[in-house]
Amino acid sequence: MLLGLAVLASPWLLAFSEVPAPTWNAVIVGSAIVMLSAFAIARLEPWEEWLNIGLGLWLIVSSWVLDYGAAHQAIASHVSIGLLITLLAASELWEESQGRATAEAGQQELKLP
């Protein structure tokens, strides 16, 4: 959630709010990440992490797709925060899959012949 808030506030914190493309991208993507995080706090579902991976990857490539131009602060912040979001979401999915695998192995051990 903190990374989503950082993306959302980045146009004003890093002084690129006068450039429309990265500003709107930050507001939309940052808001989406904050909302997904709020949903995850209430009930963690794998689709939330997959959406966060997608949003993180979008932040990384959007600098070039939307042509941020000379807004170097926007490029640096969106690429670095996008990378963090992607890695954290992927890590969460991996931990979740390991937990399921451990639970399944435990259930198989409980079965008697």
N, C-alpha and C positions, 0 to 999 in steps of 0.2 A: 504494500500500500504506500509505503514511504517513497519508493521509486516512482510510482504513478504520480504522487504529489510533486515530486521533483521535476518530472516531465511537464506536468501541468503548469508549474510556476517558472519553468526555465526561460520562457521569453522575457519575463520581467526581471528575473534574477540575473540573467546573462546579457540583458540589453539588446535583444534582437526582436522585440515586439513590433517594430516598425516594418518588418519583413513579413508579408502576409502568409506565404506558404508554410514556413516552419512554425509560425505562431499558431495557425489553425490546426496544423498537424499535432502540435504539442497539446493543445486544448482537447482535441478529440481523443487522441490516443491516451493521454494522461487520465482523462475522465473515465475512459473505458477500463483502464487498468485499476483505477481506484474502485470502480463498481465491481469488477471481477474479484478484487481482493475482499471487498465487503461480503460478497456471496460466499467466498471461500472460508471466511471466518465463521459464517453461519453454518455452512455445510460444505465440506470439501468434496469436490467431484473432479474426476480426471479431465473433463472437457474444459474446465476453467483453466487448468494448467496448459492445455493445448492451445487455447485462445491466447493466453499470455505468451506462449512461444511465438505464435503468429504475430502478435502485436510487437514483441521484442524484435523479431526479424524485420517487420515492417519499419520500425524505427531505424534500424541499421541501414536499410536500402533506400528509405524515403528521401534521405539527403540528396541522392542522385536522381531518383525518379521524379521528385518534385523540383529539382534544380534549385537548391538553397542559395546558389551563387556565392556571394562574398560573406554570407552569414556563417563565418567559421566557428563561432561559439555554438551555434545551433548544430552544426555538423558534428563537432566534437562531443557535445553533450548527448545528442540523440544516438550516436553510434555507441558511445560508452555505456549509457544507461540501457540502451536496447540490448547490448551484449550481456549486461548483468541480469536483466529481466529474463532473457532467453536461457541463460545458464541456471538461474535459480529455479525457473519453472521446470526445466529438464531434470534438474537434481531432485525436485519434489516428485516428479513422475517416477524416476528411478527408485527413490526410497520407497515409494508406494508399492512398486512392483516387487521389491525385495521383501517388503512386509507381507504381501500376498503369498509369495513363494514360501516364506517361512511358515505362515499359517497353514498352507496346504500341506507342507511336509509334516507339520505337527499333527494334522488330522489323519494323515496316512499312518503315522506311527501308532495312533490310538486304536486303529482297526485291528481286531484280533482275527487270527486265521480260523 
